[in-house]
């Protein structure tokens, strides 16, 4: 009886942490970004706002690349 309970708890914990890991991976990968907001931004934002957003995106991309390079060097 106790061995079945321990087995169920172990499997439950493993499944829970696996699902949590998948959720975190998806959230970091941008799976839950609001695409409707992005499309509305294209329709209603000025050209300056779009340029600022593009520059911000490029800075983020450059920072990620620098971070990846620094991890390779370590």
PQR file of N, CA, C, O and H, with PARSE charges and radii, in Angstrom:
ATOM      1  N   UNK A   1       0.823  -1.196   0.000 -0.4000 1.5000
ATOM      2  CA  UNK A   1       0.000   0.000   0.000 -0.0000 2.0000
ATOM      3  C   UNK A   1       0.867   1.260   0.000  0.5500 1.7000
ATOM      4  O   UNK A   1       0.641   2.166  -0.802 -0.5500 1.4000
ATOM      5  N   UNK A   2       1.853   1.323   0.889 -0.4000 1.5000
ATOM      6  CA  UNK A   2       2.714   2.489   0.968 -0.0000 2.0000
ATOM      7  C   UNK A   2       3.569   2.636  -0.282  0.5500 1.7000
ATOM      8  O   UNK A   2       3.854   3.756  -0.705 -0.5500 1.4000
ATOM      9  H   UNK A   2       2.037   0.587   1.541  0.4000 1.0000
ATOM     10  N   UNK A   3       3.978   1.530  -0.875 -0.4000 1.5000
ATOM     11  CA  UNK A   3       4.821   1.612  -2.065 -0.0000 2.0000
ATOM     12  C   UNK A   3       4.043   2.203  -3.240  0.5500 1.7000
ATOM     13  O   UNK A   3       4.613   2.920  -4.062 -0.5500 1.4000
ATOM     14  H   UNK A   3       3.746   0.620  -0.531  0.4000 1.0000
ATOM     15  N   UNK A   4       2.751   1.908  -3.325 -0.4000 1.5000
ATOM     16  CA  UNK A   4       1.914   2.469  -4.397 -0.0000 2.0000
ATOM     17  C   UNK A   4       1.764   3.975  -4.196  0.5500 1.7000
ATOM     18  O   UNK A   4       1.840   4.739  -5.158 -0.5500 1.4000
ATOM     19  H   UNK A   4       2.287   1.326  -2.657  0.4000 1.0000
ATOM     20  N   UNK A   5       1.554   4.397  -2.973 -0.4000 1.5000
ATOM     21  CA  UNK A   5       1.424   5.822  -2.674 -0.0000 2.0000
ATOM     22  C   UNK A   5       2.709   6.572  -2.999  0.5500 1.7000
ATOM     23  O   UNK A   5       2.659   7.659  -3.574 -0.5500 1.4000
ATOM     24  H   UNK A   5       1.493   3.776  -2.192  0.4000 1.0000
ATOM     25  N   UNK A   6       3.836   6.020  -2.646 -0.4000 1.5000
ATOM     26  CA  UNK A   6       5.124   6.641  -2.948 -0.0000 2.0000
ATOM     27  C   UNK A   6       5.337   6.711  -4.452  0.5500 1.7000
ATOM     28  O   UNK A   6       5.822   7.720  -4.963 -0.5500 1.4000
ATOM     29  H   UNK A   6       3.877   5.137  -2.179  0.4000 1.0000
ATOM     30  N   UNK A   7       4.983   5.658  -5.157 -0.4000 1.5000
ATOM     31  CA  UNK A   7       5.108   5.646  -6.613 -0.0000 2.0000
ATOM     32  C   UNK A   7       4.225   6.719  -7.243  0.5500 1.7000
ATOM     33  O   UNK A   7       4.671   7.440  -8.135 -0.5500 1.4000
ATOM     34  H   UNK A   7       4.589   4.839  -4.742  0.4000 1.0000
ATOM     35  N   UNK A   8       2.979   6.830  -6.789 -0.4000 1.5000
ATOM     36  CA  UNK A   8       2.066   7.845  -7.329 -0.0000 2.0000
ATOM     37  C   UNK A   8       2.581   9.257  -7.054  0.5500 1.7000
ATOM     38  O   UNK A   8       2.526  10.114  -7.936 -0.5500 1.4000
ATOM     39  H   UNK A   8       2.617   6.244  -6.064  0.4000 1.0000
ATOM     40  N   UNK A   9       3.071   9.502  -5.871 -0.4000 1.5000
ATOM     41  CA  UNK A   9       3.612  10.820  -5.537 -0.0000 2.0000
ATOM     42  C   UNK A   9       4.842  11.137  -6.390  0.5500 1.7000
ATOM     43  O   UNK A   9       4.989  12.259  -6.873 -0.5500 1.4000
ATOM     44  H   UNK A   9       3.116   8.805  -5.155  0.4000 1.0000
ATOM     45  N   UNK A  10       5.702  10.175  -6.571 -0.4000 1.5000
ATOM     46  CA  UNK A  10       6.910  10.377  -7.367 -0.0000 2.0000
ATOM     47  C   UNK A  10       6.557  10.695  -8.810  0.5500 1.7000
ATOM     48  O   UNK A  10       7.083  11.648  -9.384 -0.5500 1.4000
ATOM     49  H   UNK A  10       5.582   9.263  -6.178  0.4000 1.0000
ATOM     50  N   UNK A  11       5.680   9.912  -9.391 -0.4000 1.5000
ATOM     51  CA  UNK A  11       5.264  10.149 -10.779 -0.0000 2.0000
ATOM     52  C   UNK A  11       4.569  11.498 -10.897  0.5500 1.7000
ATOM     53  O   UNK A  11       4.811  12.234 -11.854 -0.5500 1.4000
ATOM     54  H   UNK A  11       5.253   9.137  -8.925  0.4000 1.0000
ATOM     55  N   UNK A  12       3.717  11.830  -9.951 -0.4000 1.5000
ATOM     56  CA  UNK A  12       3.024  13.116  -9.967 -0.0000 2.0000
ATOM     57  C   UNK A  12       3.977  14.296  -9.902  0.5500 1.7000
ATOM     58  O   UNK A  12       3.796  15.284 -10.614 -0.5500 1.4000
ATOM     59  H   UNK A  12       3.520  11.232  -9.174  0.4000 1.0000
ATOM     60  N   UNK A  13       4.975  14.200  -9.064 -0.4000 1.5000
ATOM     61  CA  UNK A  13       5.961  15.276  -8.940 -0.0000 2.0000
ATOM     62  C   UNK A  13       6.775  15.404 -10.220  0.5500 1.7000
ATOM     63  O   UNK A  13       7.031  16.514 -10.688 -0.5500 1.4000
ATOM     64  H   UNK A  13       5.122  13.397  -8.486  0.4000 1.0000
ATOM     65  N   UNK A  14       7.181  14.276 -10.785 -0.4000 1.5000
ATOM     66  CA  UNK A  14       7.949  14.312 -12.037 -0.0000 2.0000
ATOM     67  C   UNK A  14       7.129  14.937 -13.153  0.5500 1.7000
ATOM     68  O   UNK A  14       7.639  15.779 -13.893 -0.5500 1.4000
ATOM     69  H   UNK A  14       6.973  13.375 -10.405  0.4000 1.0000
ATOM     70  N   UNK A  15       5.880  14.546 -13.289 -0.4000 1.5000
ATOM     71  CA  UNK A  15       5.011  15.100 -14.331 -0.0000 2.0000
ATOM     72  C   UNK A  15       4.789  16.598 -14.096  0.5500 1.7000
ATOM     73  O   UNK A  15       4.816  17.383 -15.044 -0.5500 1.4000
ATOM     74  H   UNK A  15       5.465  13.863 -12.688  0.4000 1.0000
ATOM     75  N   UNK A  16       4.574  16.991 -12.856 -0.4000 1.5000
ATOM     76  CA  UNK A  16       4.342  18.402 -12.538 -0.0000 2.0000
ATOM     77  C   UNK A  16       5.549  19.267 -12.906  0.5500 1.7000
ATOM     78  O   UNK A  16       5.394  20.325 -13.518 -0.5500 1.4000
ATOM     79  H   UNK A  16       4.552  16.354 -12.086  0.4000 1.0000
ATOM     80  N   UNK A  17       6.733  18.824 -12.539 -0.4000 1.5000
ATOM     81  CA  UNK A  17       7.931  19.597 -12.859 -0.0000 2.0000
ATOM     82  C   UNK A  17       8.210  19.611 -14.361  0.5500 1.7000
ATOM     83  O   UNK A  17       8.719  20.598 -14.893 -0.5500 1.4000
ATOM     84  H   UNK A  17       6.859  17.965 -12.042  0.4000 1.0000
ATOM     85  N   UNK A  18       7.878  18.519 -15.037 -0.4000 1.5000
ATOM     86  CA  UNK A  18       8.043  18.487 -16.488 -0.0000 2.0000
ATOM     87  C   UNK A  18       7.121  19.507 -17.150  0.5500 1.7000
ATOM     88  O   UNK A  18       7.553  20.251 -18.031 -0.5500 1.4000
ATOM     89  H   UNK A  18       7.465  17.718 -14.605  0.4000 1.0000
ATOM     90  N   UNK A  19       5.871  19.549 -16.737 -0.4000 1.5000
ATOM     91  CA  UNK A  19       4.924  20.516 -17.294 -0.0000 2.0000
ATOM     92  C   UNK A  19       5.330  21.951 -16.958  0.5500 1.7000
ATOM     93  O   UNK A  19       5.196  22.844 -17.794 -0.5500 1.4000
ATOM     94  H   UNK A  19       5.521  18.945 -16.021  0.4000 1.0000
ATOM     95  N   UNK A  20       5.819  22.173 -15.757 -0.4000 1.5000
ATOM     96  CA  UNK A  20       6.304  23.500 -15.384 -0.0000 2.0000
ATOM     97  C   UNK A  20       7.482  23.907 -16.263  0.5500 1.7000
ATOM     98  O   UNK A  20       7.559  25.053 -16.706 -0.5500 1.4000
ATOM     99  H   UNK A  20       5.928  21.447 -15.078  0.4000 1.0000
ATOM    100  N   UNK A  21       8.385  22.992 -16.511 -0.4000 1.5000
ATOM    101  CA  UNK A  21       9.522  23.274 -17.384 -0.0000 2.0000
ATOM    102  C   UNK A  21       9.090  23.596 -18.802  0.5500 1.7000
ATOM    103  O   UNK A  21       9.638  24.509 -19.420 -0.5500 1.4000
ATOM    104  H   UNK A  21       8.324  22.062 -16.151  0.4000 1.0000
ATOM    105  N   UNK A  22       8.122  22.867 -19.327 -0.4000 1.5000
ATOM    106  CA  UNK A  22       7.604  23.136 -20.671 -0.0000 2.0000
ATOM    107  C   UNK A  22       6.949  24.511 -20.718  0.5500 1.7000
ATOM    108  O   UNK A  22       7.124  25.245 -21.691 -0.5500 1.4000
ATOM    109  H   UNK A  22       7.677  22.125 -18.825  0.4000 1.0000
ATOM    110  N   UNK A  23       6.204  24.865 -19.688 -0.4000 1.5000
ATOM    111  CA  UNK A  23       5.557  26.176 -19.650 -0.0000 2.0000
ATOM    112  C   UNK A  23       6.591  27.296 -19.628  0.5500 1.7000
ATOM    113  O   UNK A  23       6.453  28.276 -20.359 -0.5500 1.4000
ATOM    114  H   UNK A  23       6.062  24.269 -18.898  0.4000 1.0000
ATOM    115  N   UNK A  24       7.622  27.162 -18.799 -0.4000 1.5000
ATOM    116  CA  UNK A  24       8.657  28.193 -18.721 -0.0000 2.0000
ATOM    117  C   UNK A  24       9.390  28.307 -20.049  0.5500 1.7000
ATOM    118  O   UNK A  24       9.678  29.414 -20.506 -0.5500 1.4000
ATOM    119  H   UNK A  24       7.734  26.365 -18.205  0.4000 1.0000
ATOM    120  N   UNK A  25       9.692  27.178 -20.668 -0.4000 1.5000
ATOM    121  CA  UNK A  25      10.359  27.173 -21.973 -0.0000 2.0000
ATOM    122  C   UNK A  25       9.510  27.897 -23.017  0.5500 1.7000
ATOM    123  O   UNK A  25      10.035  28.685 -23.805 -0.5500 1.4000
ATOM    124  H   UNK A  25       9.458  26.280 -20.297  0.4000 1.0000
ATOM    125  N   UNK A  26       8.200  27.633 -23.027 -0.4000 1.5000
ATOM    126  CA  UNK A  26       7.304  28.278 -23.984 -0.0000 2.0000
ATOM    127  C   UNK A  26       7.178  29.774 -23.707  0.5500 1.7000
ATOM    128  O   UNK A  26       7.146  30.577 -24.640 -0.5500 1.4000
ATOM    129  H   UNK A  26       7.774  26.993 -22.387  0.4000 1.0000
ATOM    130  N   UNK A  27       7.108  30.147 -22.449 -0.4000 1.5000
ATOM    131  CA  UNK A  27       6.978  31.565 -22.109 -0.0000 2.0000
ATOM    132  C   UNK A  27       8.228  32.337 -22.510  0.5500 1.7000
ATOM    133  O   UNK A  27       8.128  33.453 -23.019 -0.5500 1.4000
ATOM    134  H   UNK A  27       7.133  29.495 -21.692  0.4000 1.0000
ATOM    135  N   UNK A  28       9.400  31.756 -22.285 -0.4000 1.5000
ATOM    136  CA  UNK A  28      10.639  32.426 -22.683 -0.0000 2.0000
ATOM    137  C   UNK A  28      10.787  32.483 -24.196  0.5500 1.7000
ATOM    138  O   UNK A  28      11.417  33.398 -24.727 -0.5500 1.4000
ATOM    139  H   UNK A  28       9.481  30.850 -21.871  0.4000 1.0000
ATOM    140  N   UNK A  29      10.218  31.523 -24.880 -0.4000 1.5000
ATOM    141  CA  UNK A  29      10.308  31.485 -26.331 -0.0000 2.0000
ATOM    142  C   UNK A  29       9.308  32.389 -27.026  0.5500 1.7000
ATOM    143  O   UNK A  29       9.304  32.470 -28.254 -0.5500 1.4000
ATOM    144  H   UNK A  29       9.707  30.780 -24.448  0.4000 1.0000
ATOM    145  N   UNK A  30       8.466  33.065 -26.274 -0.4000 1.5000
ATOM    146  CA  UNK A  30       7.517  33.998 -26.858 -0.0000 2.0000
ATOM    147  C   UNK A  30       6.219  33.359 -27.321  0.5500 1.7000
ATOM    148  O   UNK A  30       5.480  33.954 -28.106 -0.5500 1.4000
ATOM    149  H   UNK A  30       8.469  32.999 -25.276  0.4000 1.0000
ATOM    150  N   UNK A  31       5.935  32.163 -26.848 -0.4000 1.5000
ATOM    151  CA  UNK A  31       4.728  31.456 -27.268 -0.0000 2.0000
ATOM    152  C   UNK A  31       3.456  32.213 -26.887  0.5500 1.7000
ATOM    153  O   UNK A  31       2.449  32.112 -27.586 -0.5500 1.4000
ATOM    154  H   UNK A  31       6.535  31.680 -26.210  0.4000 1.0000
ATOM    155  N   UNK A  32       3.488  32.958 -25.804 -0.4000 1.5000
ATOM    156  CA  UNK A  32       2.283  33.607 -25.305 -0.0000 2.0000
ATOM    157  C   UNK A  32       2.250  35.098 -25.600  0.5500 1.7000
ATOM    158  O   UNK A  32       1.458  35.828 -25.003 -0.5500 1.4000
ATOM    159  H   UNK A  32       4.307  33.040 -25.235  0.4000 1.0000
ATOM    160  N   UNK A  33       3.093  35.557 -26.507 -0.4000 1.5000
ATOM    161  CA  UNK A  33       3.059  36.964 -26.891 -0.0000 2.0000
ATOM    162  C   UNK A  33       1.738  37.273 -27.576  0.5500 1.7000
ATOM    163  O   UNK A  33       1.170  36.423 -28.261 -0.5500 1.4000
ATOM    164  H   UNK A  33       3.736  34.964 -26.992  0.4000 1.0000
ATOM    165  N   UNK A  34       1.261  38.477 -27.391 -0.4000 1.5000
ATOM    166  CA  UNK A  34      -0.033  38.879 -27.916 -0.0000 2.0000
ATOM    167  C   UNK A  34       0.122  39.357 -29.363  0.5500 1.7000
ATOM    168  O   UNK A  34       0.552  40.485 -29.603 -0.5500 1.4000
ATOM    169  H   UNK A  34       1.723  39.167 -26.835  0.4000 1.0000
ATOM    170  N   UNK A  35      -0.226  38.504 -30.318 -0.4000 1.5000
ATOM    171  CA  UNK A  35      -0.057  38.864 -31.726 -0.0000 2.0000
ATOM    172  C   UNK A  35      -1.078  39.918 -32.160  0.5500 1.7000
ATOM    173  O   UNK A  35      -0.780  40.723 -33.042 -0.5500 1.4000
ATOM    174  H   UNK A  35      -0.576  37.588 -30.123  0.4000 1.0000
ATOM    175  N   UNK A  36      -2.263  39.933 -31.569 -0.4000 1.5000
ATOM    176  CA  UNK A  36      -3.267  40.938 -31.930 -0.0000 2.0000
ATOM    177  C   UNK A  36      -2.764  42.334 -31.567  0.5500 1.7000
ATOM    178  O   UNK A  36      -2.974  43.288 -32.316 -0.5500 1.4000
ATOM    179  H   UNK A  36      -2.505  39.279 -30.853  0.4000 1.0000
ATOM    180  N   UNK A  37      -2.117  42.446 -30.446 -0.4000 1.5000
ATOM    181  CA  UNK A  37      -1.559  43.739 -30.034 -0.0000 2.0000
ATOM    182  C   UNK A  37      -0.520  44.216 -31.047  0.5500 1.7000
ATOM    183  O   UNK A  37      -0.455  45.403 -31.366 -0.5500 1.4000
ATOM    184  H   UNK A  37      -1.946  41.671 -29.838  0.4000 1.0000
ATOM    185  N   UNK A  38       0.281  43.293 -31.542 -0.4000 1.5000
ATOM    186  CA  UNK A  38       1.300  43.661 -32.524 -0.0000 2.0000
ATOM    187  C   UNK A  38       0.644  44.147 -33.817  0.5500 1.7000
ATOM    188  O   UNK A  38       1.108  45.122 -34.410 -0.5500 1.4000
ATOM    189  H   UNK A  38       0.228  42.329 -31.282  0.4000 1.0000
ATOM    190  N   UNK A  39      -0.405  43.497 -34.253 -0.4000 1.5000
ATOM    191  CA  UNK A  39      -1.076  43.902 -35.491 -0.0000 2.0000
ATOM    192  C   UNK A  39      -1.768  45.257 -35.307  0.5500 1.7000
ATOM    193  O   UNK A  39      -1.739  46.095 -36.209 -0.5500 1.4000
ATOM    194  H   UNK A  39      -0.781  42.706 -33.771  0.4000 1.0000
ATOM    195  N   UNK A  40      -2.380  45.471 -34.161 -0.4000 1.5000
ATOM    196  CA  UNK A  40      -2.995  46.768 -33.895 -0.0000 2.0000
ATOM    197  C   UNK A  40      -1.937  47.861 -33.835  0.5500 1.7000
ATOM    198  O   UNK A  40      -2.185  48.994 -34.247 -0.5500 1.4000
ATOM    199  H   UNK A  40      -2.404  44.791 -33.428  0.4000 1.0000
ATOM    200  N   UNK A  41      -0.764  47.525 -33.327 -0.4000 1.5000
ATOM    201  CA  UNK A  41       0.324  48.487 -33.279 -0.0000 2.0000
ATOM    202  C   UNK A  41       0.750  48.920 -34.670  0.5500 1.7000
ATOM    203  O   UNK A  41       1.077  50.086 -34.890 -0.5500 1.4000
ATOM    204  H   UNK A  41      -0.562  46.604 -32.993  0.4000 1.0000
ATOM    205  N   UNK A  42       0.746  47.989 -35.603 -0.4000 1.5000
ATOM    206  CA  UNK A  42       1.094  48.332 -36.977 -0.0000 2.0000
ATOM    207  C   UNK A  42       0.071  49.284 -37.588  0.5500 1.7000
ATOM    208  O   UNK A  42       0.418  50.148 -38.393 -0.5500 1.4000
ATOM    209  H   UNK A  42       0.480  47.041 -35.424  0.4000 1.0000
ATOM    210  N   UNK A  43      -1.179  49.121 -37.204 -0.4000 1.5000
ATOM    211  CA  UNK A  43      -2.237  49.957 -37.783 -0.0000 2.0000
ATOM    212  C   UNK A  43      -2.294  51.346 -37.171  0.5500 1.7000
ATOM    213  O   UNK A  43      -2.598  52.313 -37.868 -0.5500 1.4000
ATOM    214  H   UNK A  43      -1.461  48.420 -36.550  0.4000 1.0000
ATOM    215  N   UNK A  44      -2.006  51.463 -35.871 -0.4000 1.5000
ATOM    216  CA  UNK A  44      -2.274  52.712 -35.173 -0.0000 2.0000
ATOM    217  C   UNK A  44      -1.027  53.462 -34.696  0.5500 1.7000
ATOM    218  O   UNK A  44      -1.139  54.618 -34.289 -0.5500 1.4000
ATOM    219  H   UNK A  44      -1.759  50.677 -35.304  0.4000 1.0000
ATOM    220  N   UNK A  45       0.142  52.848 -34.731 -0.4000 1.5000
ATOM    221  CA  UNK A  45       1.359  53.522 -34.278 -0.0000 2.0000
ATOM    222  C   UNK A  45       1.923  54.419 -35.377  0.5500 1.7000
ATOM    223  O   UNK A  45       1.731  54.174 -36.568 -0.5500 1.4000
ATOM    224  H   UNK A  45       0.233  51.909 -35.062  0.4000 1.0000
ATOM    225  N   UNK A  46       2.621  55.458 -34.942 -0.4000 1.5000
ATOM    226  CA  UNK A  46       3.268  56.339 -35.910 -0.0000 2.0000
ATOM    227  C   UNK A  46       4.567  55.695 -36.391  0.5500 1.7000
ATOM    228  O   UNK A  46       5.004  54.680 -35.849 -0.5500 1.4000
ATOM    229  H   UNK A  46       2.777  55.656 -33.975  0.4000 1.0000
ATOM    230  N   UNK A  47       5.166  56.282 -37.389 -0.4000 1.5000
ATOM    231  CA  UNK A  47       6.414  55.747 -37.930 -0.0000 2.0000
ATOM    232  C   UNK A  47       7.535  55.823 -36.895  0.5500 1.7000
ATOM    233  O   UNK A  47       8.381  54.931 -36.829 -0.5500 1.4000
ATOM    234  H   UNK A  47       4.811  57.107 -37.830  0.4000 1.0000
ATOM    235  N   UNK A  48       7.545  56.881 -36.093 -0.4000 1.5000
ATOM    236  CA  UNK A  48       8.561  57.018 -35.047 -0.0000 2.0000
ATOM    237  C   UNK A  48       8.440  55.912 -34.002  0.5500 1.7000
ATOM    238  O   UNK A  48       9.447  55.367 -33.549 -0.5500 1.4000
ATOM    239  H   UNK A  48       6.858  57.606 -36.147  0.4000 1.0000
ATOM    240  N   UNK A  49       7.201  55.582 -33.620 -0.4000 1.5000
ATOM    241  CA  UNK A  49       6.984  54.505 -32.654 -0.0000 2.0000
ATOM    242  C   UNK A  49       7.470  53.173 -33.209  0.5500 1.7000
ATOM    243  O   UNK A  49       8.083  52.385 -32.489 -0.5500 1.4000
ATOM    244  H   UNK A  49       6.384  56.024 -33.988  0.4000 1.0000
ATOM    245  N   UNK A  50       7.204  52.923 -34.466 -0.4000 1.5000
ATOM    246  CA  UNK A  50       7.636  51.676 -35.085 -0.0000 2.0000
ATOM    247  C   UNK A  50       9.155  51.613 -35.174  0.5500 1.7000
ATOM    248  O   UNK A  50       9.744  50.553 -34.964 -0.5500 1.4000
ATOM    249  H   UNK A  50       6.705  53.563 -35.051  0.4000 1.0000
ATOM    250  N   UNK A  51       9.791  52.730 -35.482 -0.4000 1.5000
ATOM    251  CA  UNK A  51      11.261  52.763 -35.547 -0.0000 2.0000
ATOM    252  C   UNK A  51      11.856  52.514 -34.167  0.5500 1.7000
ATOM    253  O   UNK A  51      12.847  51.793 -34.042 -0.5500 1.4000
ATOM    254  H   UNK A  51       9.313  53.591 -35.653  0.4000 1.0000
ATOM    255  N   UNK A  52      11.269  53.096 -33.139 -0.4000 1.5000
ATOM    256  CA  UNK A  52      11.754  52.880 -31.773 -0.0000 2.0000
ATOM    257  C   UNK A  52      11.595  51.407 -31.371  0.5500 1.7000
ATOM    258  O   UNK A  52      12.477  50.838 -30.727 -0.5500 1.4000
ATOM    259  H   UNK A  52      10.464  53.681 -33.241  0.4000 1.0000
ATOM    260  N   UNK A  53      10.487  50.806 -31.746 -0.4000 1.5000
ATOM    261  CA  UNK A  53      10.266  49.394 -31.436 -0.0000 2.0000
ATOM    262  C   UNK A  53      11.286  48.517 -32.163  0.5500 1.7000
ATOM    263  O   UNK A  53      11.793  47.551 -31.594 -0.5500 1.4000
ATOM    264  H   UNK A  53       9.771  51.269 -32.268  0.4000 1.0000
ATOM    265  N   UNK A  54      11.583  48.852 -33.410 -0.4000 1.5000
ATOM    266  CA  UNK A  54      12.567  48.093 -34.181 -0.0000 2.0000
ATOM    267  C   UNK A  54      13.954  48.204 -33.542  0.5500 1.7000
ATOM    268  O   UNK A  54      14.671  47.210 -33.426 -0.5500 1.4000
ATOM    269  H   UNK A  54      11.171  49.637 -33.872  0.4000 1.0000
ATOM    270  N   UNK A  55      14.322  49.408 -33.132 -0.4000 1.5000
ATOM    271  CA  UNK A  55      15.621  49.612 -32.494 -0.0000 2.0000
ATOM    272  C   UNK A  55      15.714  48.842 -31.176  0.5500 1.7000
ATOM    273  O   UNK A  55      16.758  48.274 -30.855 -0.5500 1.4000
ATOM    274  H   UNK A  55      13.739  50.215 -33.226  0.4000 1.0000
ATOM    275  N   UNK A  56      14.626  48.828 -30.424 -0.4000 1.5000
ATOM    276  CA  UNK A  56      14.602  48.074 -29.168 -0.0000 2.0000
ATOM    277  C   UNK A  56      14.776  46.585 -29.442  0.5500 1.7000
ATOM    278  O   UNK A  56      15.511  45.897 -28.734 -0.5500 1.4000
ATOM    279  H   UNK A  56      13.778  49.289 -30.685  0.4000 1.0000
ATOM    280  N   UNK A  57      14.107  46.101 -30.459 -0.4000 1.5000
ATOM    281  CA  UNK A  57      14.215  44.691 -30.833 -0.0000 2.0000
ATOM    282  C   UNK A  57      15.650  44.341 -31.238  0.5500 1.7000
ATOM    283  O   UNK A  57      16.154  43.274 -30.888 -0.5500 1.4000
ATOM    284  H   UNK A  57      13.510  46.660 -31.035  0.4000 1.0000
ATOM    285  N   UNK A  58      16.297  45.232 -31.967 -0.4000 1.5000
ATOM    286  CA  UNK A  58      17.679  44.999 -32.386 -0.0000 2.0000
ATOM    287  C   UNK A  58      18.621  44.994 -31.188  0.5500 1.7000
ATOM    288  O   UNK A  58      19.554  44.191 -31.143 -0.5500 1.4000
ATOM    289  H   UNK A  58      15.888  46.099 -32.251  0.4000 1.0000
ATOM    290  N   UNK A  59      18.393  45.875 -30.218 -0.4000 1.5000
ATOM    291  CA  UNK A  59      19.226  45.911 -29.012 -0.0000 2.0000
ATOM    292  C   UNK A  59      19.087  44.609 -28.228  0.5500 1.7000
ATOM    293  O   UNK A  59      20.076  44.057 -27.744 -0.5500 1.4000
ATOM    294  H   UNK A  59      17.636  46.527 -30.255  0.4000 1.0000
ATOM    295  N   UNK A  60      17.857  44.126 -28.107 -0.4000 1.5000
ATOM    296  CA  UNK A  60      17.619  42.871 -27.387 -0.0000 2.0000
ATOM    297  C   UNK A  60      18.323  41.723 -28.098  0.5500 1.7000
ATOM    298  O   UNK A  60      18.939  40.876 -27.453 -0.5500 1.4000
ATOM    299  H   UNK A  60      17.054  44.574 -28.500  0.4000 1.0000
ATOM    300  N   UNK A  61      18.234  41.695 -29.413 -0.4000 1.5000
ATOM    301  CA  UNK A  61      18.885  40.648 -30.193 -0.0000 2.0000
ATOM    302  C   UNK A  61      20.401  40.704 -29.998  0.5500 1.7000
ATOM    303  O   UNK A  61      21.041  39.666 -29.832 -0.5500 1.4000
ATOM    304  H   UNK A  61      17.733  42.383 -29.937  0.4000 1.0000
ATOM    305  N   UNK A  62      20.973  41.900 -30.018 -0.4000 1.5000
ATOM    306  CA  UNK A  62      22.415  42.055 -29.837 -0.0000 2.0000
ATOM    307  C   UNK A  62      22.838  41.617 -28.431  0.5500 1.7000
ATOM    308  O   UNK A  62      23.880  40.983 -28.265 -0.5500 1.4000
ATOM    309  H   UNK A  62      20.452  42.743 -30.153  0.4000 1.0000
ATOM    310  N   UNK A  63      22.040  41.950 -27.435 -0.4000 1.5000
ATOM    311  CA  UNK A  63      22.362  41.540 -26.068 -0.0000 2.0000
ATOM    312  C   UNK A  63      22.335  40.023 -25.923  0.5500 1.7000
ATOM    313  O   UNK A  63      23.189  39.445 -25.250 -0.5500 1.4000
ATOM    314  H   UNK A  63      21.193  42.465 -27.570  0.4000 1.0000
ATOM    315  N   UNK A  64      21.354  39.377 -26.556 -0.4000 1.5000
ATOM    316  CA  UNK A  64      21.275  37.917 -26.504 -0.0000 2.0000
ATOM    317  C   UNK A  64      22.487  37.291 -27.185  0.5500 1.7000
ATOM    318  O   UNK A  64      23.039  36.308 -26.690 -0.5500 1.4000
ATOM    319  H   UNK A  64      20.661  39.847 -27.103  0.4000 1.0000
ATOM    320  N   UNK A  65      22.902  37.855 -28.313 -0.4000 1.5000
ATOM    321  CA  UNK A  65      24.075  37.333 -29.012 -0.0000 2.0000
ATOM    322  C   UNK A  65      25.343  37.510 -28.168  0.5500 1.7000
ATOM    323  O   UNK A  65      26.175  36.607 -28.089 -0.5500 1.4000
ATOM    324  H   UNK A  65      22.453  38.653 -28.715  0.4000 1.0000
ATOM    325  N   UNK A  66      25.478  38.675 -27.542 -0.4000 1.5000
ATOM    326  CA  UNK A  66      26.643  38.916 -26.678 -0.0000 2.0000
ATOM    327  C   UNK A  66      26.648  37.974 -25.488  0.5500 1.7000
ATOM    328  O   UNK A  66      27.703  37.493 -25.074 -0.5500 1.4000
ATOM    329  H   UNK A  66      24.801  39.409 -27.605  0.4000 1.0000
ATOM    330  N   UNK A  67      25.472  37.711 -24.939 -0.4000 1.5000
ATOM    331  CA  UNK A  67      25.373  36.805 -23.804 -0.0000 2.0000
ATOM    332  C   UNK A  67      25.772  35.391 -24.227  0.5500 1.7000
ATOM    333  O   UNK A  67      26.475  34.693 -23.496 -0.5500 1.4000
ATOM    334  H   UNK A  67      24.616  38.102 -25.275  0.4000 1.0000
ATOM    335  N   UNK A  68      25.320  34.975 -25.410 -0.4000 1.5000
ATOM    336  CA  UNK A  68      25.667  33.650 -25.908 -0.0000 2.0000
ATOM    337  C   UNK A  68      27.168  33.545 -26.173  0.5500 1.7000
ATOM    338  O   UNK A  68      27.773  32.510 -25.895 -0.5500 1.4000
ATOM    339  H   UNK A  68      24.749  35.541 -26.004  0.4000 1.0000
ATOM    340  N   UNK A  69      27.767  34.601 -26.705 -0.4000 1.5000
ATOM    341  CA  UNK A  69      29.211  34.592 -26.957 -0.0000 2.0000
ATOM    342  C   UNK A  69      29.995  34.535 -25.656  0.5500 1.7000
ATOM    343  O   UNK A  69      31.002  33.833 -25.564 -0.5500 1.4000
ATOM    344  H   UNK A  69      27.275  35.442 -26.930  0.4000 1.0000
ATOM    345  N   UNK A  70      29.539  35.268 -24.655 -0.4000 1.5000
ATOM    346  CA  UNK A  70      30.261  35.275 -23.376 -0.0000 2.0000
ATOM    347  C   UNK A  70      30.147  33.906 -22.688  0.5500 1.7000
ATOM    348  O   UNK A  70      31.075  33.491 -21.994 -0.5500 1.4000
ATOM    349  H   UNK A  70      28.721  35.839 -24.730  0.4000 1.0000
ATOM    350  N   UNK A  71      29.031  33.208 -22.871 -0.4000 1.5000
ATOM    351  CA  UNK A  71      28.889  31.871 -22.289 -0.0000 2.0000
ATOM    352  C   UNK A  71      29.822  30.887 -22.998  0.5500 1.7000
ATOM    353  O   UNK A  71      30.364  29.980 -22.366 -0.5500 1.4000
ATOM    354  H   UNK A  71      28.277  33.546 -23.435  0.4000 1.0000
ATOM    355  N   UNK A  72      30.010  31.062 -24.308 -0.4000 1.5000
ATOM    356  CA  UNK A  72      30.913  30.191 -25.046 -0.0000 2.0000
ATOM    357  C   UNK A  72      32.355  30.392 -24.588  0.5500 1.7000
ATOM    358  O   UNK A  72      33.132  29.439 -24.529 -0.5500 1.4000
ATOM    359  H   UNK A  72      29.570  31.798 -24.822  0.4000 1.0000
ATOM    360  N   UNK A  73      32.707  31.636 -24.266 -0.4000 1.5000
ATOM    361  CA  UNK A  73      34.078  31.956 -23.868 -0.0000 2.0000
ATOM    362  C   UNK A  73      34.388  31.479 -22.450  0.5500 1.7000
ATOM    363  O   UNK A  73      35.553  31.300 -22.096 -0.5500 1.4000
ATOM    364  H   UNK A  73      32.075  32.410 -24.315  0.4000 1.0000
ATOM    365  N   UNK A  74      33.350  31.273 -21.641 -0.4000 1.5000
ATOM    366  CA  UNK A  74      33.574  30.844 -20.246 -0.0000 2.0000
ATOM    367  C   UNK A  74      33.866  29.396 -20.156  0.5500 1.7000
ATOM    368  O   UNK A  74      34.077  28.876 -19.061 -0.5500 1.4000
ATOM    369  H   UNK A  74      32.403  31.418 -21.929  0.4000 1.0000
TER
END
